[in-house]
């Protein structure tokens, strides 16, 4: 024998108790008293007293508040019927208001050093905002570099921020285009040839003397540099995110003038510094967790060493700020060390 569900049993008992129960229904302002027969979620069936015919009305057509007030027993049965539907509706509403879990939101924890380094190398390619260029002269002064060197490094930094094969291709293309820019810059900075005619030289000297040397020496800034600056500003405003931690690390690790130019840019890119440090600290914590796992001693030592390298790199990047006066050699060394651990 099939067992009867509690709710069904309760409804059957209620129906038996309510049989011939008087019920007042109100529709279009008119009130009629019936004998109650049965109901479901959408309708109620009643009988006119003293007659055999039964009538069925839609609950939506009736004044339900009137029934609730004047026929509480019938309304109590209705609420029992509607309870499962209400609970289901509330559950659906709750699910609709709760944000759907993003399967990509929860990052898988690396299980070994190899997977950690693989994930780190991917994170190092995340797009960064780059430097906001308001006045190139400030950056040139801070890095103690020429403008031609700055724009060459700027281009190489974007190329180095891509995966290695693509970076190599772009760097080669950048070298070719920048040679022409450098030649143009050098040409613009060459002083005019000295005049050999003694009379003209004497006349020029006299002219300079009478004007008390008030004519300032001017050098025409190449149009190409102006275009570079304008495009860089547009890209920053459009949030192109052409830079990445891997790019900064590659050029800083090279040392020399490229590292100085990269340092000067990173010094004026606080958002990039913050993002890089946050990323390094995250992987530092992961390396620490791996080191504490009960694995082989060699694996523990490897993870502890990696943790230290990540910590050193984070600290070096943190020291790059607007108060820094010179680029520290440690920054370059820490970048070299960490890069040497990444998969090729």
Order of alpha helices (4+ residues) and beta strands (2+ residues): alpha-beta-beta-beta-beta-alpha-alpha-alpha-beta-alpha-alpha-alpha-alpha-alpha-beta-alpha-alpha-alpha-alpha-alpha
